[in-house]
């Protein structure tokens, strides 16, 4: 099972109620992501692995979730407007953003 499959499997385990709690408030969303990034760092994932995982999560959210607020809507529009290279850059920027949130 590759990394994409593992991440998607984990995302599929999140209950609808929990997903709603995470996504309804952008600050809560950033905090949740910050916790997951910290967990990845503690597991020894490199910056590049974290960015690739962020890309997988962002693609999943763009395909399966509707934005719950203005901030998420802007992120989705940016994500969907970007090339693969731009999405990768945005993934790195998202990592920086959530690290500041923690």
LUMMI-607400 format. One record per atom (N, C-alpha, C): residue in one letter; atom name; x, z, y; residue number from 1. Coordinates in Angstrom, 2 decimals. Layout:
# LUMMI-607400
<r aa="A" at="CA" x="X" z="Z" y="Y" i="NUM"/>
...
***
This chain:
# LUMMI-607400
<r aa="X" at="N" x="0.86" z="0.00" y="-1.18" i="1"/>
<r aa="X" at="CA" x="0.00" z="0.00" y="0.00" i="1"/>
<r aa="X" at="C" x="0.90" z="0.00" y="1.24" i="1"/>
<r aa="X" at="N" x="0.71" z="-1.00" y="2.11" i="2"/>
<r aa="X" at="CA" x="1.56" z="-1.07" y="3.30" i="2"/>
<r aa="X" at="C" x="1.03" z="-0.14" y="4.39" i="2"/>
<r aa="X" at="N" x="1.79" z="-0.06" y="5.49" i="3"/>
<r aa="X" at="CA" x="1.46" z="0.86" y="6.58" i="3"/>
<r aa="X" at="C" x="0.08" z="0.57" y="7.16" i="3"/>
<r aa="X" at="N" x="-0.24" z="-0.70" y="7.35" i="4"/>
<r aa="X" at="CA" x="-1.53" z="-1.08" y="7.91" i="4"/>
<r aa="X" at="C" x="-2.67" z="-0.55" y="7.05" i="4"/>
<r aa="X" at="N" x="-2.56" z="-0.73" y="5.74" i="5"/>
<r aa="X" at="CA" x="-3.59" z="-0.25" y="4.82" i="5"/>
<r aa="X" at="C" x="-3.72" z="1.27" y="4.86" i="5"/>
<r aa="X" at="N" x="-2.58" z="1.96" y="4.92" i="6"/>
<r aa="X" at="CA" x="-2.59" z="3.42" y="4.98" i="6"/>
<r aa="X" at="C" x="-3.28" z="3.92" y="6.25" i="6"/>
<r aa="X" at="N" x="-2.93" z="3.29" y="7.39" i="7"/>
<r aa="X" at="CA" x="-3.53" z="3.71" y="8.66" i="7"/>
<r aa="X" at="C" x="-5.02" z="3.44" y="8.66" i="7"/>
<r aa="X" at="N" x="-5.43" z="2.26" y="8.19" i="8"/>
<r aa="X" at="CA" x="-6.85" z="1.93" y="8.16" i="8"/>
<r aa="X" at="C" x="-7.61" z="2.85" y="7.20" i="8"/>
<r aa="X" at="N" x="-6.98" z="3.22" y="6.11" i="9"/>
<r aa="X" at="CA" x="-7.61" z="4.15" y="5.17" i="9"/>
<r aa="X" at="C" x="-7.84" z="5.50" y="5.85" i="9"/>
<r aa="X" at="N" x="-6.85" z="5.99" y="6.57" i="10"/>
<r aa="X" at="CA" x="-6.98" z="7.26" y="7.29" i="10"/>
<r aa="X" at="C" x="-8.05" z="7.18" y="8.37" i="10"/>
<r aa="X" at="N" x="-8.08" z="6.07" y="9.10" i="11"/>
<r aa="X" at="CA" x="-9.11" z="5.90" y="10.13" i="11"/>
<r aa="X" at="C" x="-10.50" z="5.88" y="9.53" i="11"/>
<r aa="X" at="N" x="-10.62" z="5.30" y="8.35" i="12"/>
<r aa="X" at="CA" x="-11.91" z="5.26" y="7.66" i="12"/>
<r aa="X" at="C" x="-12.40" z="6.62" y="7.21" i="12"/>
<r aa="X" at="N" x="-11.50" z="7.58" y="7.06" i="13"/>
<r aa="X" at="CA" x="-11.87" z="8.93" y="6.64" i="13"/>
<r aa="X" at="C" x="-12.47" z="9.77" y="7.76" i="13"/>
<r aa="X" at="N" x="-12.28" z="9.34" y="9.02" i="14"/>
<r aa="X" at="CA" x="-12.77" z="10.11" y="10.16" i="14"/>
<r aa="X" at="C" x="-14.29" z="9.97" y="10.22" i="14"/>
<r aa="X" at="N" x="-14.98" z="11.10" y="10.22" i="15"/>
<r aa="X" at="CA" x="-16.44" z="11.07" y="10.25" i="15"/>
<r aa="X" at="C" x="-16.94" z="10.51" y="11.57" i="15"/>
<r aa="X" at="N" x="-18.17" z="10.00" y="11.56" i="16"/>
<r aa="X" at="CA" x="-18.76" z="9.46" y="12.78" i="16"/>
<r aa="X" at="C" x="-18.85" z="10.53" y="13.86" i="16"/>
<r aa="X" at="N" x="-19.17" z="11.74" y="13.47" i="17"/>
<r aa="X" at="CA" x="-19.29" z="12.84" y="14.44" i="17"/>
<r aa="X" at="C" x="-17.93" z="13.14" y="15.09" i="17"/>
<r aa="X" at="N" x="-16.90" z="13.22" y="14.29" i="18"/>
<r aa="X" at="CA" x="-15.55" z="13.47" y="14.81" i="18"/>
<r aa="X" at="C" x="-15.10" z="12.33" y="15.69" i="18"/>
<r aa="X" at="N" x="-15.36" z="11.10" y="15.24" i="19"/>
<r aa="X" at="CA" x="-15.01" z="9.92" y="16.02" i="19"/>
<r aa="X" at="C" x="-15.68" z="9.95" y="17.39" i="19"/>
<r aa="X" at="N" x="-16.94" z="10.33" y="17.41" i="20"/>
<r aa="X" at="CA" x="-17.68" z="10.41" y="18.67" i="20"/>
<r aa="X" at="C" x="-17.08" z="11.47" y="19.59" i="20"/>
<r aa="X" at="N" x="-16.72" z="12.62" y="19.03" i="21"/>
<r aa="X" at="CA" x="-16.09" z="13.68" y="19.82" i="21"/>
<r aa="X" at="C" x="-14.78" z="13.20" y="20.44" i="21"/>
<r aa="X" at="N" x="-13.99" z="12.47" y="19.68" i="22"/>
<r aa="X" at="CA" x="-12.69" z="12.00" y="20.15" i="22"/>
<r aa="X" at="C" x="-12.86" z="10.94" y="21.24" i="22"/>
<r aa="X" at="N" x="-13.78" z="10.02" y="21.03" i="23"/>
<r aa="X" at="CA" x="-13.89" z="8.85" y="21.90" i="23"/>
<r aa="X" at="C" x="-14.77" z="9.06" y="23.12" i="23"/>
<r aa="X" at="N" x="-15.60" z="10.10" y="23.15" i="24"/>
<r aa="X" at="CA" x="-16.52" z="10.24" y="24.27" i="24"/>
<r aa="X" at="C" x="-15.83" z="10.62" y="25.58" i="24"/>
<r aa="X" at="N" x="-14.70" z="11.28" y="25.50" i="25"/>
<r aa="X" at="CA" x="-13.98" z="11.73" y="26.69" i="25"/>
<r aa="X" at="C" x="-12.55" z="11.20" y="26.62" i="25"/>
<r aa="X" at="N" x="-12.12" z="10.49" y="27.65" i="26"/>
<r aa="X" at="CA" x="-10.80" z="9.85" y="27.60" i="26"/>
<r aa="X" at="C" x="-9.67" z="10.86" y="27.50" i="26"/>
<r aa="X" at="N" x="-9.77" z="11.98" y="28.17" i="27"/>
<r aa="X" at="CA" x="-8.72" z="13.00" y="28.07" i="27"/>
<r aa="X" at="C" x="-8.64" z="13.56" y="26.65" i="27"/>
<r aa="X" at="N" x="-9.80" z="13.71" y="26.03" i="28"/>
<r aa="X" at="CA" x="-9.83" z="14.19" y="24.65" i="28"/>
<r aa="X" at="C" x="-9.20" z="13.13" y="23.73" i="28"/>
<r aa="X" at="N" x="-9.47" z="11.87" y="24.00" i="29"/>
<r aa="X" at="CA" x="-8.90" z="10.76" y="23.25" i="29"/>
<r aa="X" at="C" x="-7.37" z="10.77" y="23.37" i="29"/>
<r aa="X" at="N" x="-6.86" z="10.93" y="24.58" i="30"/>
<r aa="X" at="CA" x="-5.41" z="10.98" y="24.79" i="30"/>
<r aa="X" at="C" x="-4.80" z="12.17" y="24.07" i="30"/>
<r aa="X" at="N" x="-5.46" z="13.31" y="24.12" i="31"/>
<r aa="X" at="CA" x="-4.94" z="14.51" y="23.45" i="31"/>
<r aa="X" at="C" x="-4.89" z="14.31" y="21.94" i="31"/>
<r aa="X" at="N" x="-5.94" z="13.73" y="21.38" i="32"/>
<r aa="X" at="CA" x="-5.97" z="13.43" y="19.94" i="32"/>
<r aa="X" at="C" x="-4.81" z="12.51" y="19.56" i="32"/>
<r aa="X" at="N" x="-4.62" z="11.46" y="20.35" i="33"/>
<r aa="X" at="CA" x="-3.51" z="10.53" y="20.07" i="33"/>
<r aa="X" at="C" x="-2.16" z="11.23" y="20.22" i="33"/>
<r aa="X" at="N" x="-2.03" z="12.08" y="21.23" i="34"/>
<r aa="X" at="CA" x="-0.78" z="12.82" y="21.43" i="34"/>
<r aa="X" at="C" x="-0.45" z="13.67" y="20.21" i="34"/>
<r aa="X" at="N" x="-1.46" z="14.31" y="19.64" i="35"/>
<r aa="X" at="CA" x="-1.25" z="15.13" y="18.44" i="35"/>
<r aa="X" at="C" x="-0.78" z="14.26" y="17.27" i="35"/>
<r aa="X" at="N" x="-1.37" z="13.08" y="17.13" i="36"/>
<r aa="X" at="CA" x="-0.98" z="12.18" y="16.03" i="36"/>
<r aa="X" at="C" x="0.43" z="11.62" y="16.25" i="36"/>
<r aa="X" at="N" x="0.79" z="11.33" y="17.50" i="37"/>
<r aa="X" at="CA" x="2.13" z="10.86" y="17.80" i="37"/>
<r aa="X" at="C" x="3.15" z="11.95" y="17.48" i="37"/>
<r aa="X" at="N" x="2.84" z="13.17" y="17.88" i="38"/>
<r aa="X" at="CA" x="3.73" z="14.29" y="17.59" i="38"/>
<r aa="X" at="C" x="3.90" z="14.47" y="16.08" i="38"/>
<r aa="X" at="N" x="2.82" z="14.33" y="15.34" i="39"/>
<r aa="X" at="CA" x="2.90" z="14.43" y="13.89" i="39"/>
<r aa="X" at="C" x="3.81" z="13.34" y="13.34" i="39"/>
<r aa="X" at="N" x="3.66" z="12.12" y="13.83" i="40"/>
<r aa="X" at="CA" x="4.52" z="11.02" y="13.40" i="40"/>
<r aa="X" at="C" x="5.98" z="11.27" y="13.72" i="40"/>
<r aa="X" at="N" x="6.23" z="11.81" y="14.91" i="41"/>
<r aa="X" at="CA" x="7.61" z="12.13" y="15.30" i="41"/>
<r aa="X" at="C" x="8.19" z="13.20" y="14.39" i="41"/>
<r aa="X" at="N" x="7.39" z="14.20" y="14.07" i="42"/>
<r aa="X" at="CA" x="7.84" z="15.27" y="13.17" i="42"/>
<r aa="X" at="C" x="8.12" z="14.75" y="11.76" i="42"/>
<r aa="X" at="N" x="7.45" z="13.66" y="11.40" i="43"/>
<r aa="X" at="CA" x="7.68" z="13.04" y="10.09" i="43"/>
<r aa="X" at="C" x="8.90" z="12.12" y="10.12" i="43"/>
<r aa="X" at="N" x="9.48" z="11.96" y="11.31" i="44"/>
<r aa="X" at="CA" x="10.68" z="11.15" y="11.43" i="44"/>
<r aa="X" at="C" x="10.43" z="9.68" y="11.74" i="44"/>
<r aa="X" at="N" x="9.22" z="9.32" y="12.16" i="45"/>
<r aa="X" at="CA" x="8.95" z="7.92" y="12.48" i="45"/>
<r aa="X" at="C" x="9.70" z="7.53" y="13.75" i="45"/>
<r aa="X" at="N" x="10.27" z="6.36" y="13.73" i="46"/>
<r aa="X" at="CA" x="10.99" z="5.84" y="14.89" i="46"/>
<r aa="X" at="C" x="10.00" z="5.40" y="15.97" i="46"/>
<r aa="X" at="N" x="10.52" z="5.17" y="17.16" i="47"/>
<r aa="X" at="CA" x="9.69" z="4.67" y="18.26" i="47"/>
<r aa="X" at="C" x="8.99" z="3.38" y="17.86" i="47"/>
<r aa="X" at="N" x="9.73" z="2.50" y="17.18" i="48"/>
<r aa="X" at="CA" x="9.16" z="1.21" y="16.78" i="48"/>
<r aa="X" at="C" x="8.05" z="1.38" y="15.75" i="48"/>
<r aa="X" at="N" x="8.24" z="2.27" y="14.79" i="49"/>
<r aa="X" at="CA" x="7.19" z="2.53" y="13.79" i="49"/>
<r aa="X" at="C" x="5.95" z="3.12" y="14.46" i="49"/>
<r aa="X" at="N" x="6.18" z="4.03" y="15.42" i="50"/>
<r aa="X" at="CA" x="5.05" z="4.60" y="16.15" i="50"/>
<r aa="X" at="C" x="4.30" z="3.53" y="16.93" i="50"/>
<r aa="X" at="N" x="5.04" z="2.61" y="17.55" i="51"/>
<r aa="X" at="CA" x="4.41" z="1.53" y="18.31" i="51"/>
<r aa="X" at="C" x="3.62" z="0.61" y="17.38" i="51"/>
<r aa="X" at="N" x="4.17" z="0.30" y="16.23" i="52"/>
<r aa="X" at="CA" x="3.46" z="-0.56" y="15.28" i="52"/>
<r aa="X" at="C" x="2.20" z="0.13" y="14.76" i="52"/>
<r aa="X" at="N" x="2.29" z="1.44" y="14.53" i="53"/>
<r aa="X" at="CA" x="1.11" z="2.19" y="14.11" i="53"/>
<r aa="X" at="C" x="0.07" z="2.21" y="15.23" i="53"/>
<r aa="X" at="N" x="0.53" z="2.36" y="16.46" i="54"/>
<r aa="X" at="CA" x="-0.38" z="2.33" y="17.62" i="54"/>
<r aa="X" at="C" x="-1.08" z="0.98" y="17.69" i="54"/>
<r aa="X" at="N" x="-0.37" z="-0.09" y="17.42" i="55"/>
<r aa="X" at="CA" x="-0.98" z="-1.42" y="17.40" i="55"/>
<r aa="X" at="C" x="-2.08" z="-1.51" y="16.35" i="55"/>
<r aa="X" at="N" x="-1.83" z="-0.96" y="15.18" i="56"/>
<r aa="X" at="CA" x="-2.83" z="-0.99" y="14.11" i="56"/>
<r aa="X" at="C" x="-4.08" z="-0.23" y="14.54" i="56"/>
<r aa="X" at="N" x="-3.87" z="0.95" y="15.12" i="57"/>
<r aa="X" at="CA" x="-5.01" z="1.75" y="15.57" i="57"/>
<r aa="X" at="C" x="-5.77" z="1.02" y="16.68" i="57"/>
<r aa="X" at="N" x="-5.05" z="0.44" y="17.63" i="58"/>
<r aa="X" at="CA" x="-5.70" z="-0.27" y="18.73" i="58"/>
<r aa="X" at="C" x="-6.49" z="-1.47" y="18.22" i="58"/>
<r aa="X" at="N" x="-5.93" z="-2.20" y="17.28" i="59"/>
<r aa="X" at="CA" x="-6.66" z="-3.34" y="16.69" i="59"/>
<r aa="X" at="C" x="-7.92" z="-2.86" y="15.98" i="59"/>
<r aa="X" at="N" x="-7.80" z="-1.76" y="15.25" i="60"/>
<r aa="X" at="CA" x="-8.96" z="-1.19" y="14.56" i="60"/>
<r aa="X" at="C" x="-10.05" z="-0.81" y="15.57" i="60"/>
<r aa="X" at="N" x="-9.65" z="-0.09" y="16.62" i="61"/>
<r aa="X" at="CA" x="-10.63" z="0.33" y="17.62" i="61"/>
<r aa="X" at="C" x="-11.26" z="-0.87" y="18.31" i="61"/>
<r aa="X" at="N" x="-10.46" z="-1.88" y="18.62" i="62"/>
<r aa="X" at="CA" x="-10.99" z="-3.07" y="19.30" i="62"/>
<r aa="X" at="C" x="-12.02" z="-3.80" y="18.44" i="62"/>
<r aa="X" at="N" x="-11.83" z="-3.76" y="17.13" i="63"/>
<r aa="X" at="CA" x="-12.74" z="-4.47" y="16.22" i="63"/>
<r aa="X" at="C" x="-13.94" z="-3.65" y="15.78" i="63"/>
<r aa="X" at="N" x="-13.79" z="-2.31" y="15.75" i="64"/>
<r aa="X" at="CA" x="-14.84" z="-1.48" y="15.13" i="64"/>
<r aa="X" at="C" x="-15.54" z="-0.50" y="16.06" i="64"/>
<r aa="X" at="N" x="-15.02" z="-0.29" y="17.25" i="65"/>
<r aa="X" at="CA" x="-15.61" z="0.71" y="18.14" i="65"/>
<r aa="X" at="C" x="-15.91" z="0.12" y="19.50" i="65"/>
<r aa="X" at="N" x="-17.00" z="0.57" y="20.10" i="66"/>
<r aa="X" at="CA" x="-17.32" z="0.20" y="21.47" i="66"/>
<r aa="X" at="C" x="-16.72" z="1.24" y="22.41" i="66"/>
<r aa="X" at="N" x="-16.20" z="0.80" y="23.55" i="67"/>
<r aa="X" at="CA" x="-15.66" z="1.77" y="24.52" i="67"/>
<r aa="X" at="C" x="-16.75" z="2.75" y="24.95" i="67"/>
<r aa="X" at="N" x="-16.39" z="4.03" y="25.10" i="68"/>
<r aa="X" at="CA" x="-17.35" z="5.07" y="25.49" i="68"/>
<r aa="X" at="C" x="-17.25" z="5.42" y="26.98" i="68"/>
<r aa="X" at="N" x="-16.21" z="4.89" y="27.65" i="69"/>
<r aa="X" at="CA" x="-16.02" z="5.22" y="29.06" i="69"/>
<r aa="X" at="C" x="-15.22" z="4.11" y="29.73" i="69"/>
<r aa="X" at="N" x="-15.08" z="4.20" y="31.05" i="70"/>
<r aa="X" at="CA" x="-14.39" z="3.15" y="31.81" i="70"/>
<r aa="X" at="C" x="-12.95" z="2.95" y="31.36" i="70"/>
<r aa="X" at="N" x="-12.25" z="4.05" y="31.12" i="71"/>
<r aa="X" at="CA" x="-10.85" z="3.96" y="30.73" i="71"/>
<r aa="X" at="C" x="-10.69" z="3.21" y="29.40" i="71"/>
<r aa="X" at="N" x="-11.52" z="3.53" y="28.45" i="72"/>
<r aa="X" at="CA" x="-11.46" z="2.85" y="27.16" i="72"/>
<r aa="X" at="C" x="-11.84" z="1.38" y="27.31" i="72"/>
<r aa="X" at="N" x="-12.78" z="1.10" y="28.21" i="73"/>
<r aa="X" at="CA" x="-13.18" z="-0.29" y="28.45" i="73"/>
<r aa="X" at="C" x="-12.01" z="-1.09" y="29.02" i="73"/>
<r aa="X" at="N" x="-11.29" z="-0.51" y="29.96" i="74"/>
<r aa="X" at="CA" x="-10.12" z="-1.19" y="30.54" i="74"/>
<r aa="X" at="C" x="-9.06" z="-1.42" y="29.46" i="74"/>
<r aa="X" at="N" x="-8.80" z="-0.39" y="28.65" i="75"/>
<r aa="X" at="CA" x="-7.81" z="-0.55" y="27.57" i="75"/>
<r aa="X" at="C" x="-8.22" z="-1.67" y="26.62" i="75"/>
<r aa="X" at="N" x="-9.51" z="-1.73" y="26.27" i="76"/>
<r aa="X" at="CA" x="-9.97" z="-2.77" y="25.35" i="76"/>
<r aa="X" at="C" x="-9.83" z="-4.15" y="25.98" i="76"/>
<r aa="X" at="N" x="-10.17" z="-4.27" y="27.26" i="77"/>
<r aa="X" at="CA" x="-10.02" z="-5.56" y="27.92" i="77"/>
<r aa="X" at="C" x="-8.56" z="-5.99" y="27.98" i="77"/>
<r aa="X" at="N" x="-7.67" z="-5.06" y="28.32" i="78"/>
<r aa="X" at="CA" x="-6.25" z="-5.37" y="28.34" i="78"/>
<r aa="X" at="C" x="-5.77" z="-5.80" y="26.95" i="78"/>
<r aa="X" at="N" x="-6.18" z="-5.03" y="25.95" i="79"/>
<r aa="X" at="CA" x="-5.75" z="-5.30" y="24.58" i="79"/>
<r aa="X" at="C" x="-6.21" z="-6.68" y="24.13" i="79"/>
<r aa="X" at="N" x="-7.48" z="-6.97" y="24.36" i="80"/>
<r aa="X" at="CA" x="-8.04" z="-8.24" y="23.92" i="80"/>
<r aa="X" at="C" x="-7.53" z="-9.42" y="24.74" i="80"/>
<r aa="X" at="N" x="-7.04" z="-9.17" y="25.94" i="81"/>
<r aa="X" at="CA" x="-6.51" z="-10.24" y="26.80" i="81"/>
<r aa="X" at="C" x="-5.06" z="-10.58" y="26.49" i="81"/>
<r aa="X" at="N" x="-4.36" z="-9.65" y="25.88" i="82"/>
<r aa="X" at="CA" x="-2.93" z="-9.82" y="25.69" i="82"/>
<r aa="X" at="C" x="-2.55" z="-10.62" y="24.46" i="82"/>
<r aa="X" at="N" x="-1.37" z="-11.21" y="24.54" i="83"/>
<r aa="X" at="CA" x="-0.77" z="-11.86" y="23.38" i="83"/>
<r aa="X" at="C" x="-0.27" z="-10.75" y="22.44" i="83"/>
<r aa="X" at="N" x="0.20" z="-11.13" y="21.26" i="84"/>
<r aa="X" at="CA" x="0.77" z="-10.13" y="20.33" i="84"/>
<r aa="X" at="C" x="1.93" z="-9.39" y="20.99" i="84"/>
<r aa="X" at="N" x="2.77" z="-10.11" y="21.71" i="85"/>
<r aa="X" at="CA" x="3.91" z="-9.49" y="22.38" i="85"/>
<r aa="X" at="C" x="3.43" z="-8.50" y="23.46" i="85"/>
<r aa="X" at="N" x="2.44" z="-8.91" y="24.22" i="86"/>
<r aa="X" at="CA" x="1.90" z="-8.03" y="25.27" i="86"/>
<r aa="X" at="C" x="1.21" z="-6.81" y="24.67" i="86"/>
<r aa="X" at="N" x="0.53" z="-6.99" y="23.55" i="87"/>
<r aa="X" at="CA" x="-0.09" z="-5.86" y="22.87" i="87"/>
<r aa="X" at="C" x="0.97" z="-4.89" y="22.39" i="87"/>
<r aa="X" at="N" x="2.09" z="-5.41" y="21.91" i="88"/>
<r aa="X" at="CA" x="3.18" z="-4.54" y="21.45" i="88"/>
<r aa="X" at="C" x="3.74" z="-3.74" y="22.63" i="88"/>
<r aa="X" at="N" x="3.90" z="-4.39" y="23.76" i="89"/>
<r aa="X" at="CA" x="4.36" z="-3.69" y="24.97" i="89"/>
<r aa="X" at="C" x="3.35" z="-2.63" y="25.38" i="89"/>
<r aa="X" at="N" x="2.07" z="-2.97" y="25.34" i="90"/>
<r aa="X" at="CA" x="1.03" z="-2.01" y="25.68" i="90"/>
<r aa="X" at="C" x="1.04" z="-0.83" y="24.71" i="90"/>
<r aa="X" at="N" x="1.32" z="-1.07" y="23.45" i="91"/>
<r aa="X" at="CA" x="1.42" z="0.02" y="22.47" i="91"/>
<r aa="X" at="C" x="2.52" z="1.00" y="22.87" i="91"/>
<r aa="X" at="N" x="3.66" z="0.47" y="23.30" i="92"/>
<r aa="X" at="CA" x="4.74" z="1.35" y="23.76" i="92"/>
<r aa="X" at="C" x="4.29" z="2.13" y="25.01" i="92"/>
<r aa="X" at="N" x="3.57" z="1.47" y="25.90" i="93"/>
<r aa="X" at="CA" x="3.08" z="2.15" y="27.10" i="93"/>
<r aa="X" at="C" x="2.07" z="3.23" y="26.75" i="93"/>
<r aa="X" at="N" x="1.22" z="2.96" y="25.77" i="94"/>
<r aa="X" at="CA" x="0.25" z="3.97" y="25.33" i="94"/>
<r aa="X" at="C" x="0.97" z="5.19" y="24.76" i="94"/>
<r aa="X" at="N" x="2.04" z="4.96" y="24.03" i="95"/>
<r aa="X" at="CA" x="2.83" z="6.08" y="23.50" i="95"/>
<r aa="X" at="C" x="3.36" z="6.95" y="24.64" i="95"/>
<r aa="X" at="N" x="3.91" z="6.31" y="25.66" i="96"/>
<r aa="X" at="CA" x="4.41" z="7.06" y="26.82" i="96"/>
<r aa="X" at="C" x="3.30" z="7.84" y="27.49" i="96"/>
<r aa="X" at="N" x="2.13" z="7.20" y="27.63" i="97"/>
<r aa="X" at="CA" x="1.00" z="7.85" y="28.28" i="97"/>
<r aa="X" at="C" x="0.55" z="9.11" y="27.53" i="97"/>
<r aa="X" at="N" x="0.41" z="8.99" y="26.22" i="98"/>
<r aa="X" at="CA" x="-0.10" z="10.14" y="25.47" i="98"/>
<r aa="X" at="C" x="0.95" z="11.24" y="25.34" i="98"/>
<r aa="X" at="N" x="2.21" z="10.90" y="25.39" i="99"/>
<r aa="X" at="CA" x="3.24" z="11.94" y="25.37" i="99"/>
<r aa="X" at="C" x="3.15" z="12.80" y="26.62" i="99"/>
<r aa="X" at="N" x="2.80" z="12.19" y="27.74" i="100"/>
<r aa="X" at="CA" x="2.63" z="12.94" y="28.99" i="100"/>
<r aa="X" at="C" x="1.37" z="13.80" y="28.96" i="100"/>
<r aa="X" at="N" x="0.41" z="13.43" y="28.10" i="101"/>
<r aa="X" at="CA" x="-0.85" z="14.17" y="28.02" i="101"/>
<r aa="X" at="C" x="-0.68" z="15.48" y="27.27" i="101"/>
<r aa="X" at="N" x="0.35" z="15.57" y="26.45" i="102"/>
<r aa="X" at="CA" x="0.49" z="16.79" y="25.62" i="102"/>
<r aa="X" at="C" x="1.24" z="17.88" y="26.32" i="102"/>
***
